[in-house]
């Protein structure tokens, strides 16, 4: 599974192959997707939970707005302008043809360009700073790095690592009693 982070939420790509792409899409309340269309891609979206306003261009070239909620679905044929506005947090399932980078953005709140945005595909990182001279904790850190101090029989750093979401890389700075 690949996680793609968006300004409005995230996509979990459950399957992408030469025939189709299957995603779970999370859009945060008050946010909206790009106003966009696809030259080749065709998609069908099913609303798992939440409430959305869906903009979808009809056969006559008129963009209609529909109020949709859990259990509703819509199909976006190629070439049709569309946008989703989250009235509540929403979760969608999307099945589409495999042309996932086929995005022409007409309007985008984050001013993103057309196509794939590489930075959205990067894994986020969480930084734990355990380096330093060890002077602020006085006698507690005379012989041990502050990150290794025990709390309930477990190192402080272990408690922190346990709280970091699995989809994050963890970066730890080191340097016990280093001089800067």
GIMO-V391944 format. One record per backbone hydrogen bond with DSSP energy under -1.0 kcal/mol. NH is the residue of the N-H (numbers start at 1). CO is the residue of the C=O. If there is no record, write none. Layout:
BEGIN
[[NH CO] [NH CO]]
END
This chain:
BEGIN
[[2 13] [4 11] [5 120] [6 9] [9 6] [10 26] [11 4] [12 24] [13 2] [14 12] [14 22] [15 22] [17 20] [21 96] [22 15] [23 94] [24 12] [25 92] [26 10] [27 90] [28 8] [30 86] [31 28] [33 84] [35 107] [36 82] [37 104] [43 76] [44 95] [45 74] [46 93] [47 72] [48 91] [49 91] [52 68] [53 85] [54 66] [55 83] [56 64] [57 81] [58 62] [61 58] [64 56] [66 54] [68 52] [70 50] [71 47] [72 69] [74 45] [76 43] [79 38] [80 77] [82 36] [83 55] [85 53] [86 31] [87 51] [88 51] [90 27] [91 49] [92 25] [93 46] [94 23] [95 44] [96 21] [97 42] [100 98] [102 99] [103 101] [104 37] [106 35] [107 35] [111 108] [115 103] [120 117] [121 118] [122 119] [126 169] [128 171] [130 173] [132 175] [138 135] [140 137] [141 138] [142 139] [148 145] [149 146] [151 154] [154 151] [156 149] [157 147] [159 155] [160 156] [161 157] [162 158] [163 160] [164 161] [168 165] [169 124] [171 126] [173 128] [177 132] [178 132] [178 175]]
END
